[in-house]
Amino acid sequence: MNEITRIHIAKTAYDVEVAAKKQLEKYIKSLETYTQDAEVVEDIEIRITELLAERGVKAGGVIASDDVVAVRKQLGEPYEFADGEGDIAVGAEVSSRRLYRS
């Protein structure tokens, strides 16, 4: 039997195996390394809760190591979606040009 503890992801409580908790904390720390924007990390945590729900882990459910591996595989590693400057690329860059009519 695996040891279980309680965590909160995006303000949602889960029970989690200790090994899975370490994997998840390491993943979230690596996300924080690539971005200094807390909102981006919060959005990713919300997506993690959505992916866990798709896997059948509801709020208050138990997160296992294989759930964490599946979430990481689905989201990808931080270096895969970070641009060259260390910022997380969240969409196309928008230009702020003005158009004038002559």
C-alpha positions in Angstrom: 0.0 0.0 0.0 1.3 3.4 -0.9 1.5 6.3 1.5 -1.0 9.1 0.6 -1.0 12.8 1.4 -3.2 15.8 0.5 -2.4 18.6 -2.0 -4.2 21.4 -3.7 -3.9 22.0 -7.4 -5.6 25.2 -8.7 -7.6 25.4 -5.4 -8.8 21.8 -5.9 -8.0 19.3 -3.1 -6.6 15.8 -4.1 -5.1 12.9 -2.3 -1.9 11.9 -3.9 0.7 9.2 -3.6 3.9 10.5 -2.1 6.0 9.5 -5.2 3.5 11.1 -7.5 3.5 14.3 -5.3 7.3 14.5 -5.7 7.0 14.1 -9.5 4.2 16.7 -9.7 6.1 19.2 -7.5 9.2 18.8 -9.7 7.2 19.4 -12.8 5.5 22.6 -11.4 8.9 23.9 -10.2 10.3 23.4 -13.7 7.4 25.4 -15.1 8.1 28.2 -12.6 11.7 28.2 -13.7 10.7 28.9 -17.3 8.3 31.6 -16.5 8.0 34.3 -13.8 4.3 34.8 -14.6 2.2 33.4 -11.8 -0.9 33.6 -14.0 0.6 31.2 -16.6 1.5 28.7 -13.9 -2.1 29.0 -12.5 -3.5 28.4 -16.0 -1.3 25.3 -16.4 -2.5 24.0 -13.0 -6.1 24.5 -14.1 -5.3 22.5 -17.2 -3.7 19.8 -15.0 -7.0 19.5 -13.1 -8.9 19.2 -16.3 -6.6 16.4 -17.6 -6.9 14.6 -14.3 -10.7 14.7 -14.5 -10.4 13.3 -18.1 -8.4 10.4 -16.5 -11.2 9.9 -13.9 -9.5 11.6 -11.0 -12.1 13.9 -9.6 -11.6 16.4 -6.8 -10.8 14.5 -3.6 -9.6 11.5 -5.7 -6.2 9.9 -5.5 -3.5 10.9 -8.0 -1.1 8.0 -8.8 2.3 8.2 -10.5 0.9 7.0 -13.8 -1.6 9.9 -13.7 1.3 12.4 -13.3 3.2 10.7 -16.2 0.2 10.9 -18.4 -0.4 14.6 -17.6 3.3 15.4 -18.3 3.1 13.6 -21.6 -0.1 15.4 -22.6 1.2 18.9 -21.6 4.8 18.4 -22.6 8.0 19.4 -20.8 8.5 23.2 -20.2 11.5 23.4 -22.5 9.2 22.1 -25.3 6.8 25.1 -25.1 9.2 27.8 -24.0 10.6 30.2 -26.5 14.3 31.0 -26.7 14.1 33.8 -24.1 12.8 31.5 -21.3 9.3 32.7 -21.6 6.4 30.3 -22.2 5.0 30.8 -25.7 1.3 31.0 -25.2 0.2 32.2 -28.6 1.2 34.0 -31.7 2.9 37.4 -31.2 0.6 40.3 -31.9 2.0 43.3 -33.7 0.8 46.7 -32.6 0.9 48.5 -35.9 -1.7 51.2 -36.7 -3.3 51.4 -40.1 -4.0 54.9 -41.5 -6.2 55.8 -44.5 -4.8 58.3 -46.9 
